[in-house]
């Protein structure tokens, strides 16, 4: 069962979180500029409203001490990724990490370098180093 507390971000919210994770604390204008590079049709007010909702959902923190409010992600990228994977694992793979990994590997050609890295990570995990 997924942990309760911080809600799962939507795709649009993840896009905003990715900007905040890459750049650190930002104003709405900063986030809007970053998103507009790949999605020019995204309006400023849309980004503003999403970030206000994200603040209410506690996905981001809002610093209101300056005229332009500054937002930052509440959780680190890795924590959010673990939350999303855990939720997907339960909902789509009946809690089976094996099924999830096999589907991930078969969904896209995996390079020999990636497979080698995965093997090393599994070895570290078995030794209790991760």
N, C-alpha and C positions, 0 to 999 in steps of 0.2 A: 504494500500500500504506500503511495507517495506521502511524504511528510506534509503536514498541514502547516500553515503559517504564511509564507510568501507565496502568492499565487503564481501559476505558470504564465509567463509572458506570451502575448500573441506575437504573430510574425512581425507586425508593425512595431510593437514594443521592443522586440529583439533587435530590429534594425536600429532603433534609437540607442538601445543598450550597447550595441557594437560600437557606435560612435563614441559613447561615453567611456567604454573600456579602452578604446584606442587612444583617445585624446585626453582622458581625465575629465575633471569638472568642466562643464560648458554651459553657456547660456542657450536659450531656445534658438536664438539667431545662429549661433555656431552650429548647432545640430541641424537646423534647417539648411544651412549652406552645404554641409557635408552630404546630406541626403539628396539635395537638389542636383548634385553632380551625376547621380545615377538615375534619379527619378525627378526630372524637372517639373513635372505636373504637381508635385506635392506642395501644398500651400503652407505658408507660415502658420496660419491659424490652426491647421490640422495638426502640425507638430506641437504647437502650444497646447492644444486640447489633450493630445495623447500624453504629453509630459505631465500635465496636471492630473490626469487620471492615474498615471504611473506613480505619482507622488501619493495620491489617496490610497493606492494599492500597496504602497510601501516598496515598490520596485526601485525607486530613486529617492534620494534625499534632496530637499530644496533649501538652499541658503537664501533667505530673504533679506539679508543685512545690507545688500546693495540695491540700487534702483533696478538693474537687470538681474533677475533671480538666476542663481547658478545651481545647476543640477549635477548630481553624481550618482553612479550606480550604487545601490545599497549592498549588493553582493558582488563578489569577484566573479569574473567570467567562468572560472572552473566550478564554482559552487552552483551557478545557474546551469551549466552544462550537466553536472551530476544530477541535478534535480530533473532536468528534461529527460536525460537518459533513463533515470530510475522510473519515471512516469511511463515512458515509452516501453521499457522493459516489462513493466507490469501489464500495461494495456494491450500491447501487441504480441508479446512473446511469452506470456504466461510465467513471467519471472525468470525465464531461462536465458542466462548470459550466453550460453553456447548458440542458441538459435539467433540471438541478436548479432553476435560476431559473425556467424556464418552468412547471414543475410547481408551484413555490411560488406563483407569481403566479396560476395558474389554480385553485389549491386554495381560495382565498378571495378575495372581492371586494377589490381593491386601490384605495384612495382616490387621487384626483388628487394630493393632497398627498404621499402615499407614493411615487407614481410620479415626481413631481418630485424628491423627495429621492434616489431611486434613480438618476435621470438625472444629478443633480449628483455623486453618489458615483462613478458610472462615468466622468464627465468628469475628476474628480480622479484616479481610478485610472489613466486613460490618460495623464494629464500626469505621473504618478509622484509624486503628492502623498500617496498613501495607502500 
